[in-house]
Amino acid sequence: MRTSLVVAALVVTSALVLPVAAQQEGAPPADPQMQAMMQAMEKYGTPGPEHQLLLEGVGTWDVASKMWMDPAAPPMESKGVSTQRAILGGRYVQYDFEGDMMGMPFSGFGVSGYDRFNQKYVSLWLDTMGTGFYLTEGTCDAAGKVCTETGVWDDCMTGKKAKVKNVFNHIDKDHFTMEMFMVQPDGSELKTMELAYTRRK
């Protein structure tokens, strides 16, 4: 697998470098198909305004969380800290979470980005309460204030796959919330978690 990735990287590098070198030596210009490929790669590989929205979350945030194991009972409350930073030239935001959950130490790691090809926000989440990779994708409203992502996660309580929905509400530059819902078989939604983020000054 690693060898295949190295070979693929060398092919792409050659495709980008050799036409430039050839033109510098007075050779005929690169063929139109190659130029079109390079333009497409540049288009989809360059961060856009959607990435700028993600970068607004860079910083350190204090997080107050509520978790509902039973919707009829009061939620369990805990606190944590989320440190968020830009990676790979501002194409993605990485966030590291440290806190507690259900009275135990809890750590989580995530990456969010915007896929310009598929025109969707995408997120990956990993944490110490599981061993799976949790993926969601979605869109934001026109104002960029409310973003909704959905996915299919493992439900350890039932041993089955479960549909999830995460809703991010950007209140202002220093506050946002994330609500998580489990989508029931009948289509109804059960709120299981709420995280309130406050930017640390």
SULNORPE-V551943 format. One record per backbone hydrogen bond with DSSP energy under -0.5 kcal/mol. CO is the residue of the C=O (numbers start at 0). NH is the residue of the N-H. E is the energy in kcal/mol with one decimal. If there is no record, write none. Layout:
CO,NH,E + CO,NH,E
//
This chain:
0,4,-2.0 + 1,5,-2.1 + 2,6,-2.5 + 3,7,-2.5 + 4,8,-2.2 + 5,9,-2.2 + 6,10,-2.2 + 7,11,-2.3 + 8,12,-2.5 + 9,13,-2.5 + 10,14,-2.3 + 11,15,-1.6 + 12,16,-2.7 + 13,17,-2.3 + 15,19,-0.5 + 16,20,-2.3 + 17,21,-2.8 + 18,22,-2.1 + 19,23,-1.9 + 20,24,-1.2 + 21,26,-2.5 + 22,25,-1.5 + 30,33,-0.6 + 30,34,-2.1 + 31,35,-2.6 + 32,36,-2.0 + 33,37,-2.3 + 34,38,-2.3 + 35,39,-2.3 + 36,40,-2.4 + 37,41,-2.1 + 38,42,-2.4 + 39,43,-2.4 + 40,44,-1.4 + 41,45,-0.9 + 42,45,-0.5 + 47,50,-0.7 + 47,51,-1.4 + 48,52,-1.6 + 49,53,-1.4 + 50,54,-2.2 + 51,55,-0.8 + 52,55,-0.7 + 53,56,-2.0 + 54,57,-1.8 + 58,83,-3.2 + 59,199,-3.4 + 60,81,-2.7 + 61,197,-2.4 + 62,64,-0.5 + 62,79,-2.1 + 63,195,-2.7 + 64,77,-2.0 + 65,193,-2.3 + 66,68,-0.7 + 66,75,-2.9 + 69,72,-2.2 + 75,66,-2.4 + 77,64,-2.8 + 78,99,-1.4 + 79,62,-3.0 + 80,82,-0.5 + 80,97,-2.2 + 81,60,-2.7 + 81,83,-0.6 + 82,95,-2.5 + 83,58,-2.2 + 84,93,-3.0 + 86,90,-0.9 + 86,91,-1.6 + 87,90,-0.9 + 90,113,-0.7 + 91,86,-2.4 + 92,111,-2.5 + 93,84,-2.7 + 94,109,-2.5 + 95,82,-2.8 + 96,107,-2.2 + 97,80,-2.7 + 98,105,-2.8 + 100,103,-1.4 + 103,100,-2.9 + 105,98,-2.4 + 106,127,-2.2 + 107,96,-2.9 + 108,125,-2.6 + 109,94,-2.5 + 110,123,-2.5 + 111,92,-2.6 + 112,121,-2.5 + 113,115,-0.9 + 114,118,-1.5 + 114,119,-1.3 + 119,114,-3.0 + 120,137,-2.1 + 121,112,-2.3 + 122,135,-2.0 + 123,110,-1.9 + 124,133,-2.4 + 125,108,-3.1 + 126,129,-1.2 + 131,133,-0.6 + 132,134,-0.6 + 133,124,-2.0 + 135,122,-2.5 + 136,149,-2.8 + 137,120,-2.9 + 138,147,-2.8 + 140,143,-1.7 + 144,146,-0.5 + 144,169,-3.5 + 145,140,-2.2 + 146,167,-3.2 + 147,138,-1.4 + 148,165,-3.1 + 149,136,-2.1 + 150,163,-2.7 + 152,161,-3.1 + 153,155,-0.7 + 154,157,-0.7 + 154,158,-2.4 + 154,159,-0.9 + 159,154,-2.8 + 161,152,-2.9 + 162,182,-2.8 + 163,150,-1.8 + 164,180,-2.6 + 165,148,-2.7 + 165,167,-0.5 + 166,168,-0.5 + 166,178,-2.5 + 167,146,-2.4 + 167,169,-0.6 + 168,170,-1.0 + 168,176,-1.9 + 171,174,-1.3 + 173,198,-2.5 + 174,170,-1.1 + 174,171,-1.9 + 175,196,-3.1 + 176,168,-2.3 + 177,194,-2.8 + 178,166,-2.6 + 179,191,-2.5 + 179,192,-1.4 + 180,164,-2.2 + 180,182,-0.5 + 181,183,-0.6 + 181,189,-2.7 + 182,162,-0.6 + 183,186,-2.6 + 187,183,-3.4 + 188,190,-0.6 + 189,181,-2.9 + 191,67,-2.6 + 192,179,-2.6 + 193,65,-2.4 + 194,177,-2.3 + 194,196,-0.6 + 195,63,-2.3 + 196,175,-1.5 + 197,61,-2.9
//
